[in-house]
Amino acid sequence: MPDVRPLRSGDPRRIGAYRLVGVLGSGGQGVVYQGIDEAGHQVAVKLLHRHLSHDKDAARGFLREVAAARRVAAFCTAAVLDVGLQDEQPYIVSEYVAGDTLQALVRDAGPRTGGALDRLAISTLTALAAIHEAGIVHRDFKPGNVLVGPEGPIVIDFGIAKALDSTTMVSGPIGTPAYMSPEQFRGERVTPASDVFSWAGTMVFAATGRQAFGGQTVPGIVNAVLSEDPDLSGVPAHLADSLRPCFAKDPAARPSAADLMRRLIRPAEPARIPVDDAETVPQAARKLSRRVLIGGVAAVGAAAISALAVFRDSGADPVREVSPAPSPSPSPSASPSPVPFGAEVTEPVPLAEGDGVPTAVAAAGATVVCGTSTGIALVWDAGTTTLTRLGDRGPAVTSVAIGVSGGTPVVTTGHADGGMRSWSLAGTRLAAHRAGDPVIAVWAGRRTVAVSEKYDSLRDLHSVVRLTDVATGRQIGATITDHFQGVSGLAFGRLGQDDVLVTGDGTERIRVRSLATGKLTHSFRTGDVGGIELLACGASDGGPILVSTHLDATLRVHDLATGKSRGTWAFSDRSPDDRGAAALAVGRRGDVPVAVVAHNPVGDEITVRIWNLDSGAVVGELGSGPGGPTAGVAVAELAGRPVVAGAAGDRTLRAWSLGR
């Protein structure tokens, strides 16, 4: 267990609504306290040092920490629960992880071996891949920044993480010498490749209890890192083979975290079942392990890892036949034979070498669009093996959208560097502009719109949000500064004849804005407590609805026009250990509106639930073995039947049946 020192005379006894009971640690940026919330739950409260409170650079760095933690998938790092000011000193409240650092664990219990070492390597690579997909470089990956808790390793300390920027140069070495990369010592630009170097050094320590580069003094360590080979003696051969290229002196020669993870996992090809055998398919579908992607339609924090899915029937009612909805491209010809809920309905379509890993998914009709870490978008006509690649390689795609704009089917992409693009389905670029800040969401409707966000100051912990017309590059409406603690949950929808942007914030406030003007039309609260995680818009017989997931493990439905609650259902009724939602998509299953909710993993288990939004009943579940979320899911349509489309961790595009 982590060491907790008692509070001293100079320590506060309360910060905000949290009673402090001890000190977990301190550093150059602030002090981390162990606290208790009003419900009696343990939390970690990080308070910025008073002398830094008025330092604009330190303040911006502190807010970057908040934004970074929120962009990274919650299974990788301690989730941010609250942000506030204590006598003008900013603080962050995150979940408390009851565990020792890897540094302390190896010191006290000895090096990791066997399966424990392999699980540590894969889990920390998962976290690193998610951090990099969110556009972040950790910069200080080391044994002391890996907490090993009861639910697995958690990567901590984003205090010195910076959003990726091609112009960012470090002003001096940042990090811990024994685990720093050569380029950090040389004062060069730091990229994800630097974290890979540090990760490899951390794994050598985990396996042997010593550093990869010897030296009794800092100059000696620096010289070894810059000019010598690492000492891999004592590291198991299979792991040493993967670590060796990570120590290349040239950052460009190192593999990515996602590539390393695929090498260590080496997934076997899953067996296939015939979908035309009405007698054997339902039983086989319940037994067959499958890879399934879960994530958000506009997910930014994406990790490249396989999730093995198997359907668990929950007694779903039969679904009525429905006519296909209009889509940007016609549904391909496919067998109308009934396919059991949860079974794959097409052959997996692999991404090509160089395409990167999936980062975001969207769908309309039978057309699925997948953004990738290399800056391109892949257009897939579900039911075929045809992929159209849009764009040149560059900054990662953070969000994708597909729709009809100006009478023409278009794909819109947003990028980590603020780039925003619009394409025809045939691959013609229609527009290319750049927002001043990272793009967090895009929309393709009557007009193509990008949403960007940044933290501008510590004045009141509100972020700066702008809407931009992708076609012209011009801002839509006024700059938005009313999101306390930034945007928490974002969705696009339709209200009457208007396309709208729907956002949440840290006060449980929902705001609805016209995409035509950027003006606020109305707002409402989702409840007094809960903490908004994800939002999605849909429709039921009663009109447009807003679906939300919350930090208190609930799924909620509101009337989008009035804000009136239509239902609140607890995830914990079915999974007491549930840690919240990683992805949310809304669609229809026959006449029934449904939500696809992908949950954060508990240990090695991850679950995708399909909810009936009229009754609150769970239609069925997609469960998994070891794995976690990758890019995103979307509800699509194939041969007039609803499917869940997405990209699996083995870098394939797939589709799963939602029923007959």
N, C-alpha and C positions, 0 to 999 in steps of 0.2 A: 504494500500500500504506500502511496506517496506520503512524504513527511509533511506534517502540518505543524507549524510553530504557533504558539499561543499569540494572541493579540498583545501588543505592547501599548504603552501610554500614548504614543503618538498615532496609533492606528484608529481609524473610525470604527464605530460600533454598528452603524447602519449605513448603507448606500442605497438610496431610493427606497424601494419596498423590501429590501433584502437585509436580513440580520446577519452580521458577520461573526464567524466563530473561529477563524484562524487564518494564517497566511500560508498560501501554497508556494509562493515564490516571488521573486522580483527581478527586474532587469533594467536596462537603460531606458525603456519606454514607460514602465509603470509597475505597479504591484498587483499581484493576483491573490485575491482573498477567497477563502471558502465561505460560502454563504448559504442561508436557508430562505426559501421563498415563503409566501404567506400560506401555501398549502403544505409546508413542511418538507419540500423537496430540496435536495442539495444542488447548489449551483456554483459556478466559478465566476467571480466578479473581478474584472480587470480595470483598474483605475489609473488613468494617465497621471504621471508625475506633475505636481503643481507647477514647477518651473517650466514645464513644456506646454502648459495649457494655452499660453498666449503666443507660442511659437507656431506660425502658420504652417511651416513645413511639417512639424511634428503633428500638428492637428490634422493636416491632410493625410499624413501617413496613418494616423489612427483611424480615420474614416475609411481609408483604403482597406484597412484590416477588416472592418465591418463588411464592406462591399465584397471583399475577396471571400470571406467565410460564407457569405450568402450565395456566392456564385458557384462554390464548390459543392458537389453532391454531399448530402448530410451524412452518408455512411463513411466519409473520408475524414471528417474533422468534427470537432465539437460544434453542435448547432448553436447559432446565435439566437438567444431568447429575448433579449431586451437591450436597448441602448438609451442612455440618458445623461444628464448633467448633475453633478454633486458640487455645489458651490463653484460653478463654472469649470469644474474638472470633468471631462467626459469619462464615461465608463461603459463597458460592454459586459453583458451577462450571457454566459453560455452554459450549456449542459456540463455537469460535473462528470468527469471520467474517473472512476475509481480504479486506478492502476498505477504501476510503477513505470518510470521511463525505461526504455530498452537499455540505457546506460546503467541504471541501477540494477536492473534484472540480471544482466550479464555479470556485473560486479559481484552480486550477492549469490546468484545461483549457478553461474558458469555459462559458457557458450551454449547457444541453441543447437540442437542436432536433429537429424531425421526429418520427420514430417513437420515438426514444430518450426524448423528452419525454413522449409519450403513454404509453409503457410505464411510465415512472416514475410518472405520475399515477395510472394504473389500479392498479399494484402497491401503491403506498402507500395508496390508498383501500381496497384489499382488506384490508390489514393493519389500517387504522383501523376498518373495519366489523367485523372479527373481534374487535378490542380492545373495541369498544362492545358487541358481542353477549355478551361475557364479563362484562359489568357493570362495566367499567373506564373511567375517564377518564384519558387519558395526562397532560394538564396541561402538558406542555412539548414539544409536537410542533414541531420546528424542523429546519433542514438538518443541524445537528450531531448529531441523534439519528436520522438515516437513514444506514445503512451501505449502500454500493453494492458488493456483492461479485460474484463470477463467476456466481452463481446468481440475481442480482437483488437488489432493495432489501430490507433488513431493518430494521424499526423497533426501536430499542433504548431503554434507560433507563426502566424502570418504577419507579425508586426513589421517585418522588413520586406514582405512580399510587395512587388510592384507589378502593375498591369504591363503586359508585354507592349513594347513600343520600340520600333526599329531605330529610334533616335536616342534611346535611353543609354546613357553611359554612367557607370558608377564613378563616384568621386573618390572612392578609396575602397580597399578590400572590406567586404561585409561577410561575416561568417565565422566559422570555427576552423582554425588553420589545418588541423588533421583531416578535415573532410572537405576542404575547399578545392575548387578546380584550378588548373593552371591559369585559365583566363581571368579568374578573380584576382590572383596575385599579380597578373600583368596589367590589371586595370582596364581590361577590354570589356566590351558589352557582354552582359550575362544573359544567357538563353536557357531554355529547358535542358539543353545538353549539359549545363553545369550541374543541375540537380541530379541528372543521371550519374555523373561522376561521384557526387556526394552520396547518392544512394548506394552505389557499389562499395564505397568505403565503409558505409554503415553496415552493409551485409558482411563484409570481411570481419568487422568487429563482432557482429552477432555470432558468426561461425567460429571465431578463434579467440575472442577476448582481447585482441590487440589491434593496433592501427595498421592499415595497408601500407603506409609509408612511415618508416622509422625516423627517429630523430629525437634528441634530448632537449633541443632548444627550438624555438620558432624558426630561426634561420635555417636550422638543419632540416626541419620538416618542409619548409618552403623549397629548399634545394632538391629534396627528394621528390616532391610533387612535380617540380618543373623538369627534372632531368632523369629520374630513375624509374624502373619498373616496379609495380606494386608487389608486395610479398603475399602470395596467395597460398602458401603452404598451410595445410590444415583445413582448407576450404574443400568441401566435397567436390569431386571432379565435375559432376553435371552442373553445379552452380558456378564453379570457377570458369567453365567454358563460356557461360553467359556474362560473367563479370569482366572478363579480360578485355573485350572491346570497349567497355564503359570507361576504361582508364586511358583511352587514347588521348594524347596531348592536344590533338586537333579536335575541337568540338564537333566539326562536321563529320568526323569518322565514327562518332558514337551512335549507337542505336537509340531509338526513342523509347520512352517508357512503355508505350503500347506494343511496340515490336518485341521488347523484352518479355512482356507478359505473355504474348502469344507463344514465344519460344519456350517459356517455362511451363505453360499450361499444356501445349501440344494436344489440342482437343481431338478426340476421335470423331470420325464422321458418324452421325446418328443413323440408325436404321430407318427405313422408310416403310410405311404401311400403305396398302392399296386403298384408295378412297372410294372405289366402286364396289367393295364387298360389304353390303349392308349388314351382314351377320357378324363379321369378324372385326370390322373397324371400331365400333364403340368400345369393345373390350380392350382391343389393342391400344386405343387412344388413351385409355386410363392407365396403361402400364408403360407406354413408351416415353422415354426421356427425350426432350427436345430442347433446342436452344431457342430462347425467346428474348427479344429486346424489350426493355422497359425504359422509359424516359419521358421527357416533356415534348410537346409539339414544338416549342421554341426553346428546348433545353440548351443551356450553355455549359453547365458543369457536367461533362459527360466522360465516363470512364470506359475504356475498351476492355470488356470482360464478358465471357460467356455466361449465360444463364440457362440451365437445363430445365425445361418446362414440362410439366405433366398435368393434364386436366383432372380436376377433382369435381365430379358432378354434384350439384346441390339441388337436384330436383327441379330444374328449370321447366317452365311451361313451354309448350310448343309455340313457335313463332309463325305468324301469318305471312303469306307470300306478299311482297310489295314490288311495285314497279321501280325501276332504277331512276334515281334523281338525275337531273341534268348535270353534266360534268364537262370539264375542259376537253376531255378526249373520250370517245365512246368506249364502253366496256368491251374488252376483247371477248371473242367467242370462247366459252368455257362450258364444261359439262354442268347441266343443271341438277345433277344427282345430289341428293341431300348429303351434306358433309357434317359429321358430328362436331358439336361445340368443342373448340380447343384444338382440333386437328389442323395440320397445315394443308392449305388448299392449292399450293403451287410448289414447284421445285424451287429451292433456294437459288437466288441469283448472286454470284460472288462479285465483290468489288475487285477491280484490277489492282495489280501492284502499282503503287504510286498514288492511288486514290486517297490514301489516308484512312482514318477511322471515322465512323459516323458521328455527327454532332447534333443533328436536328432532323426531324421528320415532319412532313405535312402531307395531306392527301385531299383529293377532290374526285369523287367518282372512283374510277379505276386507276387514276393516275397518282402515283406516289412520288414525292420529292424528298431526297435525302441530302443534307449538307454534310460536308466533311472537314476534317482538320487541315486539309491542304488548300482550302478556299474554293473548292469546286462544288457544284450541285449535280446530283444524278437524278434524272427523270426516268421512272420505271413505269411501264404499262403493266400493271399487275396481271398475272396470268400468262405473261410472256417472259422471255429472257432478254428483252431489249432494254438497253440502258443508253440514254443520251447524256453526254457530259457537257455541262455549261460552265464556262469561265476558265480563266487562267489560274494557275496556282498562286497562292498568296496567303494572307492572314485567314485564320480559321473562320468558317461560317458559324455564326452564333444563332441564327434563326432563318427559317425558310417559310414561304407561303406560296400557295397556288390558287389561282382564281381567274375570273374574267374581268378585265379592266378595259374600258372603252370598246367593248365588244370583242376583244381579243384575249384568248387564253394566255396567261403570263405566269412566270415564276419570278418571285422576288427573294433576294438573299440579303442578309445583314451580316456584317463582319466585325471582328474584334477590334480592328483599327478604325471603325467608324464608316467603313465602306458600305455602300448600298447599291445593288444592281437589280436590273429588271431584264428578263429574257423571254423570248418566244419559246414555245415548246420545241420548235425546230432547232433552237440553239442560237438564234440571232439576238445579239445584245441590243436592247431597246433603250437603256439608260444606265449611266454610271456616274455616281456622285459620292461625296463623302460628307458625313455629319462631323461636327466638331468633337463628338464624344463617342464611346463605344455603343454600337447598336445592340439593343437588348430584345427587340422584336420587330417583325415586319408583317405587312398585310397586303394582300392583292385583292382589291374589290373594285368599286367604281373608280377609285384612284389607288395607286400604290403608295404606301406610307411606311416610314421607318420611325421607330421610337428609340431615342438615345437617352442615356442617363449618366450623370456624374455627381460627385459630392464636391461642392464648391467652397464651403467654409464650415466652421464649427458654430456659426451664429445660433442656429436652433436645430441642428441635426436634420435639416430638410435637404433633399437632393434636388438637383436641377434636371428637369426632363423637357425634352423638345420633340415635337412631331415635325417630320420633314417629308415633303412630296418627293418620292424617289424619281419621278419622271423629270422634274425640273431642278431638284436640289434646293428648293426654297422652303423656308420654315413655314409651318401651318400654325396660325394663331400665335398667341403670346407664349413666352417661356413659362413653364409650370414649376412652381416652387412650393406646392402645398402638400407634398408627401413626407410626412414625419417618419424618420428612419428609412426613407427611401421607398421605392416601389416594392411591395410584397404581393406578388401575384399579378398577372397581366393576361388579358384575353381580348379578342376582337369578336364583335357580334353584330346583330342587326336589330334595330328598334324602329318599328314602323318602316319607313322608306329610307332610313339613315343607317349607314355603317357607323359603328361606335367603337371607341376604345374604352375598356373597363380596367381599372387599376385598383389595387388595395394598398394600404400602408400600415404602419405600426400601431395605429389607433383603432384598428378594425373598420376603418372607413373605406367604403367603396365609392369611387367616382366614375361617372359615365360622361364621356366627351364625344362630341360629334367629330368624325374624321374629316368632314368637309371644312369645318371652321376651327377646330381645336377648342371650341368653347365648352365649358362644363354645362351639361344639361340638368343633372341632378346627382345627389349622393345619398347614401344610406349606410347604416352600420350592420355588420353581420352578427353582432352580439357584443356583450360587454367584455367577454374574454374569449380566448381561443387562439389568437395569433394566426393570421392568414398565411397559408403556404402557397397554394396554387389556385388559379381561376380558369374556368372554361365556360363558354357560352353555348347554349343549345335552345331547343324549343320543345314544348309539350302542347297538349291540346289547349291548355290555358294561355298560351302565348310564349314569348321569349323568357328564358330562365338563365340564371347565373348559378353555376355549380362551383363550390369552393371546398378545399381541404384545409385543415387547421392543425396547429401544433398540439391541440388537446385531443388529437386522434379522432376528429369528427369529419363527416361529409355533410355539407349543408347545401340547400337549394333555396334560392330566392327568386321572386318575380323580378325580372330585370327592370321593368317599367316602374314598379311601385316600391321595390325593396322589401315587400312583404315576404316573410318566411313561409316556405312550403314544406320544410322538413329538415330535421337534423338527426343524423344517425351516427352512432359511435362505432369506430373500427374495433375498439377494445372489447366489445361484446363478443367478438369472434377471435380475436388474437390479443390476449392481454399484454404481450410483449411488443406490440406494434410500435414502431418508432416514427410513424408518420408516412407521408406520401412523397414519392420521388417524381411522379408523372401523373398527368391527368388529361384525358381526352373524352369528348362527349359526342354521341351519335345516336342512331336509332337502330333498334332491333325489331323489325316489323313495325308495329304501331307504338312500340314502347320506347321512350327515351332512356338511354343508358349512359352510364359513366364508366370509363375504363380507368381504374385507379391502380397504379403501380406503387407498391409500398417499399420503403427503405428496408434493407435486410436486417434480420435479427440473427446474428451468428452467420451461418451459411445459408439461411433460408430467406427467400424473397417471394413475395406473393403479388399476383395481379388479380384484382377482383373486378367483376362486372356487376354493376349495381342497377337495379330498376329504379329510375328516378321518380316514378309515380308512387311506388309503394315503399321504397327503402329496402326491398328484399335483395339479397345477393343472388344473382342469376347463376353464377358459377365462378370458379376460381382457376387461375393458371398458377400453379405452384412450381417451385424449382428446387434443385439441389444447389451445390456451391455456385456462387456467382453473384452478380449485382447488375445494376442498371448500366445501360450503354448510352444510346442516343435518345430515341423518342418513339412514341407510338401515336398512331392516328387511326380513326375509324374510316375505312374505305369501303368500296362496294365492288363486288366481282360477280358478274352474271346475275345482277339483281339481288344479291344477297350480301349482308353486312360482314365485313372481315376486320380484324385488327391487323394493320400493316406496320412494319417496322424493320429495323436493321439489327441483326444479332451480333453478339460479341465476336463471332468468327468472321466478321466482315462480309455477311451475306444479307440481302434483302429478302424478307419472308412475309407470309400472310397466314393468319390463323382464322378459322371459322368462328363466327358468333352464333351459329346454329342454322337450322334449315330455312 
